[in-house]
Amino acid sequence: MQALPIGDKEIASEILMTEKRMAEMLVRATLEAMPGRVRNELQRATDETVRSAEHVFNYMNRRNWYNPRNADPQTVSWFRSAVDRMRNDLGSIWASRAGRFATMPAGPGPGGDGGWGQPGPGPAWNRPDLRPGEPAPAAGPGYGWPDPGGFRPGGPGI
């Protein structure tokens, strides 16, 4: 079997797909990162990747190698409605849980310094004497939720 020649179109297409995958991973990482230098760097890398993908897209589009179709008014309307429904659903969920979350601390949540849902020994973020990444002690002042009467995972009302 003879290999097909690889030209500019195929190379540009692979670069664009790679940029899209990279942007996807960077957005996920940015959403998981705590505010600070790491998150800022991830955001910068995301922005750079999006700009790069846009350059490749424009290059391909000028050569008629990548021509996305314009959405018809019905599709645009459907998409807007779907986004509005999702926003309303999320708003309802947050409103129904507002009482539970009212006393939660601002900033990163359970999982150490990894952000919400990340594995870790517990929230070390309320311990000014600990450095980032250093685990909080299993007991004692500063461990767990700062407000003893506030929301606790697995506690009452869940």
Residue pairs with C-beta under 8 A, 6 or more apart in sequence:
9 60
9 63
9 65
12 56
12 59
12 60
12 65
12 66
13 60
13 65
13 66
15 56
16 53
16 56
16 57
16 60
16 66
19 49
19 52
19 53
19 56
20 53
22 49
23 46
23 49
23 50
23 53
26 42
26 45
26 46
26 49
27 46
29 42
30 39
30 42
30 43
30 46
32 114
32 115
32 116
32 117
32 118
33 39
33 42
33 115
34 107
34 108
34 113
34 114
34 115
34 125
35 107
36 132
57 66
60 66
61 67
71 79
94 101
100 151
100 157
100 158
101 151
102 150
102 151
103 147
103 149
103 150
103 151
104 145
104 150
104 151
105 123
105 126
105 145
105 146
105 147
105 150
107 125
108 114
108 115
108 116
108 123
108 125
109 115
109 116
109 117
109 123
110 116
110 117
110 120
110 122
110 123
110 153
111 117
111 118
111 119
111 120
111 123
112 118
112 119
112 120
112 121
112 122
112 123
112 124
112 133
112 135
112 136
113 120
113 124
113 125
113 132
113 133
114 120
120 135
121 135
121 136
121 138
122 135
122 136
122 138
122 143
122 144
123 136
123 144
123 145
124 130
124 134
124 135
124 136
126 142
126 146
127 136
127 142
127 143
129 142
130 136
136 142
136 143
137 143
144 152
145 151
145 152
151 157
